[in-house]
């Protein structure tokens, strides 16, 4: 019989604050997405993308919590 233990959902535990794997995935996706868009689109000002991503991150977090 093979016993497989599920992985721990907490990636890092800092001073009682548990950072989970899905939070790290969200952060990585935001950083990589912003980097890719800035790399691809050279016509817009960088400030435009920073502002837009702030609203996108806020919308994703609020939408996830409300939904």
N, CA, C and O of each residue as an XYZ file, in Angstrom:
268
protein
N       0.845     -1.181      0.000
C       0.000      0.000      0.000
C       0.890      1.244      0.000
O       1.812      1.366      0.807
N       0.597      2.152     -0.911
C       1.374      3.387     -1.004
C       0.644      4.483     -0.231
O      -0.540      4.736     -0.452
N       1.363      5.117      0.667
C       0.797      6.222      1.426
C       1.385      7.516      0.875
O       2.599      7.715      0.897
N       0.519      8.387      0.385
C       0.962      9.662     -0.168
C       0.421     10.777      0.711
O      -0.790     10.921      0.876
N       1.319     11.554      1.266
C       0.906     12.684      2.080
C       0.684     13.899      1.191
O       1.532     14.223      0.359
N      -0.444     14.571      1.359
C      -0.662     15.774      0.545
C       0.318     16.866      0.959
O       0.711     16.943      2.123
N       0.714     17.713      0.005
C       1.656     18.788      0.348
C       1.009     19.810      1.271
O      -0.210     19.982      1.280
N       1.833     20.467      2.030
C       1.357     21.484      2.957
C       0.913     22.715      2.167
O       1.674     23.206      1.334
N      -0.311     23.234      2.408
C      -0.767     24.409      1.662
C      -0.027     25.689      2.046
O      -0.075     26.672      1.308
N       0.654     25.687      3.191
C       1.395     26.866      3.635
C       2.817     26.768      3.109
O       3.537     25.818      3.417
N       3.220     27.756      2.313
C       4.569     27.765      1.747
C       5.573     28.329      2.743
O       6.632     27.741      2.965
N       5.240     29.473      3.343
C       6.148     30.166      4.256
C       5.349     30.604      5.475
O       4.221     31.081      5.352
N       5.934     30.440      6.631
C       5.294     30.895      7.857
C       6.218     31.920      8.515
O       7.227     31.555      9.117
N       5.871     33.202      8.397
C       6.689     34.281      8.937
C       5.989     34.930     10.122
O       4.954     35.578      9.965
N       6.546     34.757     11.280
C       6.030     35.396     12.499
C       4.524     35.192     12.678
O       3.802     36.116     13.053
N       4.074     33.992     12.410
C       2.662     33.678     12.579
C       1.801     34.009     11.364
O       0.605     33.718     11.366
N       2.380     34.608     10.332
C       1.654     34.931      9.104
C       1.905     33.818      8.097
O       3.033     33.632      7.641
N       0.867     33.084      7.753
C       1.004     31.961      6.838
C       0.795     32.438      5.404
O      -0.271     32.948      5.061
N       1.814     32.271      4.576
C       1.718     32.610      3.156
C       1.541     31.305      2.401
O       2.402     30.425      2.435
N       0.409     31.198      1.718
C       0.066     29.953      1.035
C       0.598     29.937     -0.395
O       0.963     30.973     -0.952
N       0.634     28.739     -0.973
C       1.164     28.569     -2.315
C       0.361     29.347     -3.339
O       0.947     29.921     -4.257
N      -0.962     29.388     -3.217
C      -1.759     30.085     -4.223
C      -1.511     31.588     -4.163
O      -1.636     32.264     -5.184
N      -1.163     32.130     -2.998
C      -0.822     33.554     -2.904
C       0.475     33.831     -3.658
O       0.596     34.848     -4.341
N       1.439     32.929     -3.536
C       2.686     33.086     -4.281
C       2.441     32.976     -5.782
O       3.101     33.655     -6.568
N       1.496     32.124     -6.187
C       1.163     32.002     -7.607
C       0.530     33.287     -8.129
O       0.839     33.720     -9.239
N      -0.357     33.905     -7.336
C      -0.958     35.182     -7.729
C       0.116     36.256     -7.877
O       0.125     36.994     -8.862
N       1.008     36.345     -6.917
C       2.062     37.359     -6.959
C       2.956     37.140     -8.181
O       3.298     38.095     -8.878
N       3.329     35.911     -8.437
C       4.174     35.611     -9.596
C       3.451     35.968    -10.899
O       4.060     36.521    -11.814
N       2.160     35.654    -10.982
C       1.393     35.970    -12.194
C       1.302     37.471    -12.410
O       1.430     37.933    -13.544
N       1.084     38.248    -11.349
C       1.015     39.701    -11.484
C       2.352     40.278    -11.936
O       2.395     41.123    -12.829
N       3.422     39.832    -11.332
C       4.752     40.362    -11.669
C       5.137     39.990    -13.097
O       5.618     40.838    -13.850
N       4.931     38.735    -13.474
C       5.274     38.292    -14.826
C       4.374     38.970    -15.859
O       4.849     39.362    -16.925
N       3.090     39.111    -15.558
C       2.165     39.776    -16.477
C       2.535     41.229    -16.714
O       2.537     41.693    -17.854
N       2.847     41.948    -15.648
C       3.242     43.350    -15.787
C       4.545     43.467    -16.560
O       4.680     44.351    -17.406
N       5.494     42.607    -16.291
C       6.773     42.630    -17.004
C       6.568     42.357    -18.494
O       7.163     43.026    -19.339
N       5.711     41.357    -18.817
C       5.473     41.020    -20.218
C       4.791     42.157    -20.964
O       5.169     42.474    -22.092
N       3.788     42.772    -20.346
C       3.077     43.854    -21.025
C       3.993     45.053    -21.251
O       3.962     45.664    -22.319
N       4.798     45.387    -20.265
C       5.736     46.499    -20.450
C       6.775     46.177    -21.517
O       7.219     47.071    -22.237
N       7.163     44.921    -21.625
C       8.145     44.507    -22.624
C       7.548     44.531    -24.031
O       8.223     44.925    -24.983
N       6.295     44.115    -24.167
C       5.658     44.026    -25.476
C       5.219     45.399    -25.984
O       5.464     45.739    -27.142
N       4.575     46.184    -25.127
C       3.988     47.452    -25.557
C       4.927     48.604    -25.217
O       5.080     48.972    -24.052
N       5.543     49.158    -26.232
C       6.452     50.280    -26.028
C       5.769     51.627    -26.301
O       6.400     52.674    -26.163
N       4.476     51.608    -26.690
C       3.812     52.867    -27.052
C       3.243     53.600    -25.849
O       3.214     54.831    -25.848
N       2.787     52.884    -24.820
C       2.179     53.522    -23.653
C       3.261     53.903    -22.639
O       4.349     53.327    -22.611
N       2.931     54.870    -21.829
C       3.828     55.261    -20.746
C       3.818     54.175    -19.660
O       2.767     53.585    -19.409
N       4.942     53.898    -19.018
C       4.980     52.877    -17.959
C       4.012     53.190    -16.818
O       3.478     52.270    -16.197
N       3.779     54.462    -16.535
C       2.853     54.842    -15.464
C       1.441     54.342    -15.771
O       0.703     53.970    -14.858
N       1.066     54.331    -17.043
C      -0.251     53.842    -17.453
C      -0.437     52.390    -17.022
O      -1.468     52.038    -16.449
N       0.553     51.550    -17.296
C       0.445     50.131    -16.951
C       0.469     49.912    -15.441
O      -0.221     49.030    -14.930
N       1.258     50.710    -14.729
C       1.293     50.586    -13.271
C      -0.078     50.899    -12.670
O      -0.551     50.185    -11.785
N      -0.709     51.965    -13.153
C      -2.041     52.324    -12.655
C      -3.063     51.255    -13.022
O      -3.872     50.854    -12.185
N      -3.030     50.796    -14.263
C      -3.981     49.780    -14.704
C      -3.822     48.496    -13.898
O      -4.817     47.894    -13.495
N      -2.594     48.073    -13.660
C      -2.381     46.849    -12.892
C      -2.809     46.997    -11.439
O      -3.224     46.020    -10.815
N      -2.715     48.191    -10.899
C      -3.222     48.405     -9.535
C      -4.718     48.125     -9.481
O      -5.198     47.472     -8.554
N      -5.444     48.613    -10.463
C      -6.890     48.369    -10.517
C      -7.203     46.904    -10.817
O      -8.162     46.352    -10.277
N      -6.410     46.281    -11.661
C      -6.621     44.869    -11.973
C      -6.418     44.005    -10.731
O      -7.224     43.117    -10.455
N      -5.352     44.259     -9.987
C      -5.076     43.490     -8.769
C      -6.193     43.692     -7.753
O      -6.660     42.731     -7.142
N      -6.619     44.929     -7.574
C      -7.713     45.214     -6.648
C      -8.992     44.493     -7.073
O      -9.693     43.922     -6.238
N      -9.290     44.520     -8.360
C     -10.483     43.847     -8.863
C     -10.431     42.342     -8.687
O     -11.439     41.723     -8.347
N      -9.280     41.750     -8.911
C      -9.148     40.296     -8.748
C      -9.298     39.898     -7.292
O      -9.976     38.918     -6.981
N      -8.678     40.642     -6.407
C      -8.767     40.309     -4.978
C     -10.190     40.496     -4.468
O     -10.733     39.614     -3.802
N     -10.798     41.640     -4.778
C     -12.178     41.876     -4.322
C     -13.149     40.896     -4.973
O     -14.054     40.390     -4.310
N     -12.971     40.627     -6.256
C     -13.852     39.675     -6.925
C     -13.741     38.279     -6.353
O     -14.742     37.576     -6.220
N     -12.531     37.876     -6.016
C     -12.337     36.561     -5.411
C     -12.951     36.452     -4.035
O     -13.502     35.412     -3.673
N     -12.857     37.529     -3.261
C     -13.430     37.522     -1.917
C     -14.963     37.611     -1.962
O     -15.640     36.937     -1.186
N     -15.504     38.421     -2.848
C     -16.955     38.585     -2.936
C     -17.588     37.330     -3.539
O     -18.632     36.864     -3.081
N     -16.941     36.793     -4.570
C     -17.479     35.617     -5.260
C     -17.389     34.394     -4.413
O     -17.798     33.315     -4.842
